[in-house]
């Protein structure tokens, strides 16, 4: 379940900022890039993850330009096995 995965990821974290950094590390380590996704119905390519203690961003490419977009705003392919890590982060954000 998501609760168990979250507990594993944030076990040594103090406060929300450290917890978000732990999620960022998990995304960087467990979600292979690049992958195709979409934003507001437009196709994008996610090429990495970046962020701060306040926000996790997806580094994306579209039409030769690179953008940083809040990871919560991207739409993921249904058949992407590693999407569970992003889904866990979304769940944590909505608790």
Secondary structure, 3 states (H helix, E strand, C coil): CHHHHHHHHHCCCCHHHHHHHHHHHHHHHHCCCCEEEEECCEEEEEEEEEECCCCEEEEEEECCEEEEEEHHHCEECCCCCCHHHHHHHHHHHCC
